[in-house]
Amino acid sequence: MTNYLDFEKPLAEIEGKAEELRAMARANAEMDVEGEAKALDRKAEQMLKDLYKGLTPWRKCQVARHPERPHCKDYIEALFTEYTPLAGDRNFADDHAVMGGLARLGDQPVVVIGLEKGHDTKSRIERNFGMARPEGYRKAIRLMDLADRFGLPVIALVDTSGAYPGKGAEERGQSEAIARSTQKCLSLRVPLISVIIGEGGSGGAVAFASGNTVMMLEHSVYSVISPEGCAAILWKDAEKMREAAEALRLTAQDLKSLGVIDRIIPEPVGGAHRGRKDTIAAVGQAIETELKALAKKKPDALRKSRREKFLSMGSKGLAA
């Protein structure tokens, strides 16, 4: 059963009517409603294209958070072979919001790291809704150290509303762990490719997304704060999230024009949740293309170009 977003309600009505007609025909073999059902299908298809042609920033946030959108675990299972998960930060615990390990992308051995939100109530609680604790970032650092030691490219899959803000996380040094993870990203001497597959929230995302190449899916979002959080701070009203989403410039298209990301990966019409296999395949192809380009660079050049890239962000705007 399709999970429709608020702005997709007119589409839900049309697709629902088409399904009702077909259900009636299945119950009564003498009824011929296929022509009417196909007409509704065509209308729904055009409406879907129109809805997704000009999504507002807030609607993109809704699409990026869609529960049926492919998550990190889906990408790892579909794109990587010989995946060997590694657990724990060798300090406190294993954080299930962060998953990662050794794998192969085609013939290329890599280290893959990602933030996993979960897909149902049980897994979402286990994964803490994709909000990493300090031990999650320290696990990521451990995996990046391993990649650096053995010359393995790092693939980071980002999907989080932000780092976990709980009391225990703060007591165990959340901000320091995020800063160390970001520092580790910038100091790697191997290729680091980061892909924002859903939400990229605040420093919790930057700690994985400080890569040589940063890519976003077409309807993903990436921002310093959620629209609801921004609205609550600026207007003391979380219901102003639509205005906040406009102001934050959090869409892939805005961030590409600002030079924050390097590449946008197209999604099927209707978003990644309506074409999961095609979306995952597109992400895999984009990663392989970028890996081939980065493989030509020497270790010191990879680190230097990555650091210069992030240090220079915003300089064009200041100069203007």
C-alpha positions in Angstrom: 0.0 0.0 0.0 1.4 3.4 -1.0 2.1 5.8 1.8 1.0 9.2 0.4 2.3 12.5 1.5 0.0 15.4 2.3 0.4 17.1 -1.0 -0.2 13.9 -2.8 -3.8 13.5 -1.6 -5.4 14.4 -5.0 -3.1 11.7 -6.6 -4.2 9.2 -4.0 -7.9 9.8 -4.8 -7.3 9.2 -8.6 -5.1 6.1 -8.0 -7.6 4.8 -5.4 -10.5 5.2 -7.9 -8.6 3.2 -10.6 -7.9 0.5 -8.1 -11.6 0.4 -7.0 -12.7 -0.1 -10.6 -10.3 -2.9 -11.1 -11.4 -4.5 -7.8 -15.0 -4.4 -9.0 -14.0 -6.0 -12.3 -12.3 -8.8 -10.5 -15.4 -9.4 -8.5 -17.7 -9.3 -11.5 -16.1 -10.8 -14.7 -18.8 -9.3 -16.9 -17.8 -5.7 -16.1 -15.4 -4.0 -18.5 -13.8 -1.0 -16.8 -10.2 -1.3 -18.0 -10.6 1.6 -20.4 -11.8 3.9 -17.6 -9.1 2.6 -15.3 -6.4 3.3 -17.9 -7.7 6.8 -18.4 -7.4 7.4 -14.6 -3.8 5.9 -14.7 -2.8 8.4 -17.4 -4.3 11.3 -15.4 -2.5 10.1 -12.3 0.8 9.8 -14.2 0.5 13.4 -15.4 -0.5 14.6 -12.0 2.6 12.9 -10.5 4.8 14.6 -13.0 3.2 18.0 -12.3 3.5 17.6 -8.5 7.2 16.7 -8.6 8.2 19.2 -11.3 8.3 22.1 -8.9 8.5 20.9 -5.4 8.8 23.6 -2.7 11.7 23.2 -0.2 9.2 22.1 2.5 7.8 19.4 0.2 11.3 18.2 -0.6 11.8 17.8 3.2 8.7 15.6 3.2 9.9 13.5 0.3 13.4 13.2 1.9 11.7 11.8 5.1 9.3 9.4 3.3 9.2 6.2 5.3 9.5 4.0 2.1 12.5 5.9 0.8 15.6 3.5 0.5 17.8 3.7 3.6 21.5 3.0 4.2 20.9 -0.7 4.8 19.1 -1.0 1.5 22.0 0.6 -0.4 24.6 -1.6 1.3 22.6 -4.8 0.6 22.0 -3.9 -3.1 25.3 -2.3 -4.1 28.0 -4.0 -2.1 29.2 -7.5 -2.0 31.3 -9.3 0.7 30.0 -6.8 3.3 31.6 -7.5 6.6 30.1 -5.3 9.4 32.4 -4.0 12.1 31.0 -2.9 15.4 32.0 -0.8 18.4 34.2 2.2 19.1 36.6 0.2 21.3 35.8 2.7 24.1 32.2 2.6 25.2 29.7 0.7 23.1 28.3 -0.1 19.6 25.9 2.5 18.2 23.4 0.9 15.9 22.5 4.3 14.2 25.9 4.0 12.5 26.6 0.9 10.4 29.7 0.2 8.4 32.4 -2.3 7.5 34.5 -3.7 4.7 32.9 -4.5 1.4 33.4 -4.6 -2.4 31.8 -2.2 -4.9 32.2 -4.2 -8.1 35.9 -5.3 -8.0 36.9 -2.4 -5.7 37.5 -3.1 -2.0 36.1 -0.2 0.1 35.0 0.8 3.5 31.4 1.8 3.7 29.9 3.8 6.5 26.3 5.0 6.9 23.6 6.3 9.1 20.6 4.0 9.3 17.1 5.2 10.4 15.3 1.9 10.4 12.1 1.0 8.5 9.6 0.0 11.2 8.9 0.8 14.9 11.3 -1.9 16.2 14.2 -1.1 13.9 13.7 2.7 14.3 14.1 2.4 18.1 17.1 0.1 17.7 18.7 2.5 15.3 17.7 5.5 17.4 16.0 7.0 14.3 19.4 7.5 12.6 20.6 9.9 15.3 24.2 8.9 16.2 25.6 9.1 19.7 29.3 9.8 20.4 30.2 6.1 20.1 28.8 6.1 16.6 31.1 8.9 15.4 34.0 7.2 17.2 33.2 3.9 15.4 33.2 5.9 12.1 36.6 7.3 13.0 37.9 3.8 13.7 36.7 2.6 10.3 38.2 5.6 8.5 41.5 4.9 10.3 41.3 1.3 9.0 40.6 2.6 5.4 43.5 5.0 5.6 45.9 2.3 6.9 45.1 -0.1 4.0 44.5 2.4 1.3 40.8 1.7 0.9 38.3 4.3 -0.5 35.6 5.4 1.9 31.9 5.6 0.9 29.7 7.5 3.4 25.9 7.3 3.1 24.2 10.1 5.0 20.6 10.1 6.3 20.0 11.7 9.6 18.0 14.5 11.1 21.1 15.3 13.3 23.2 13.9 16.1 21.4 12.6 19.2 21.0 15.5 21.6 20.3 13.4 24.8 22.0 13.9 28.2 24.1 10.7 28.0 25.4 11.7 24.6 26.5 15.1 25.9 28.1 13.5 28.9 30.2 11.3 26.7 31.4 14.2 24.5 29.0 14.5 21.6 30.4 17.7 20.1 34.0 16.5 20.5 33.2 13.2 18.7 31.5 15.1 15.8 34.5 17.4 15.5 37.0 14.5 15.6 35.0 12.7 12.9 34.9 15.8 10.7 38.7 16.2 11.3 39.3 12.6 10.3 37.3 13.1 7.1 39.5 16.0 6.2 42.8 14.3 7.0 42.2 11.0 5.0 44.7 10.2 2.3 42.2 8.0 0.5 39.2 9.0 -1.6 36.1 9.9 0.4 32.8 10.0 -1.4 29.7 11.1 0.6 26.2 10.7 -0.6 23.2 12.3 1.1 20.4 9.8 0.4 17.7 11.4 2.6 18.3 14.1 5.3 21.6 15.7 6.0 21.1 17.3 9.4 23.6 19.7 11.0 27.0 18.6 12.3 25.7 15.0 12.6 25.8 14.9 8.8 28.9 17.0 8.3 30.9 14.5 10.3 30.3 12.0 7.4 29.9 14.4 4.5 33.3 16.2 4.4 34.3 14.3 1.3 36.3 14.8 -1.9 33.0 14.4 -3.6 29.7 15.2 -2.0 26.6 14.1 -3.8 22.9 14.4 -3.1 19.8 12.7 -4.4 17.5 15.1 -6.2 15.0 15.3 -3.5 17.3 15.0 -0.5 17.9 18.0 1.9 21.0 19.2 3.7 21.0 21.9 6.3 22.4 23.2 9.6 19.1 22.7 11.3 15.7 21.2 10.5 13.0 23.7 9.3 10.9 23.0 12.4 13.9 23.7 14.7 14.7 26.9 12.8 11.1 28.1 12.9 10.9 27.4 16.6 14.0 29.5 17.3 13.3 32.4 14.9 9.5 32.7 15.2 8.8 30.7 18.3 6.4 28.8 16.1 7.3 25.4 14.6 4.4 25.7 12.2 6.4 28.3 10.2 8.6 25.4 8.9 7.6 26.2 5.3 9.1 29.7 5.5 12.1 28.3 7.3 12.7 25.7 4.6 12.6 28.5 2.0 15.2 30.5 3.9 17.6 27.7 4.7 18.4 26.9 1.1 18.5 23.2 1.9 17.6 21.7 -1.4 20.1 19.9 -3.6 19.6 22.5 -6.4 20.3 25.4 -4.0 23.4 23.7 -2.5 24.8 22.8 -5.9 24.5 26.5 -7.0 26.2 27.5 -3.7 29.1 25.1 -4.3 28.4 23.1 -1.1 27.8 19.9 -3.0 29.4 18.6 -6.2 26.7 16.5 -8.0 23.0 15.9 -8.0 21.8 12.3 -8.6 18.4 12.3 -10.4 15.5 10.4 -8.8 12.6 8.7 -10.6 9.4 10.7 -11.1 7.6 10.6 -7.8 10.8 10.3 -5.7 13.1 7.5 -4.6 10.3 5.7 -2.8 8.4 5.1 -6.1 11.5 3.8 -7.8 13.7 2.2 -5.2 15.7 -0.1 -7.5 16.4 2.6 -10.1 17.4 5.1 -7.4 19.8 2.6 -5.8 21.3 1.8 -9.2 21.8 5.5 -10.0 23.6 6.0 -6.7 25.9 3.0 -7.3 26.7 4.2 -10.8 27.5 7.8 -9.6 29.8 6.4 -6.8 31.7 4.2 -9.3 32.1 7.2 -11.7 33.5 9.4 -8.9 35.8 6.6 -7.6 37.4 6.2 -11.0 38.1 9.9 -11.2 39.5 10.1 -7.7 41.7 7.0 -8.2 44.0 9.1 -10.5 44.9 11.4 -7.6 47.8 10.8 -5.2 47.2 10.5 -1.4 48.6 13.9 -0.5 46.7 15.5 -3.4 43.4 14.0 -2.2 43.8 15.4 1.3 45.0 18.8 0.1 42.1 19.2 -2.4 39.5 18.1 0.1 40.8 20.5 2.8 41.0 23.4 0.3 37.5 22.7 -1.0 36.0 23.1 2.5 38.2 26.0 3.6 37.2 28.0 0.5 33.5 27.6 0.8 31.8 31.0 1.0 34.8 32.9 -0.2 33.2 33.8 -3.6 30.2 35.3 -1.8 32.5 37.3 0.6 34.5 38.6 -2.4 31.4 39.7 -4.2 
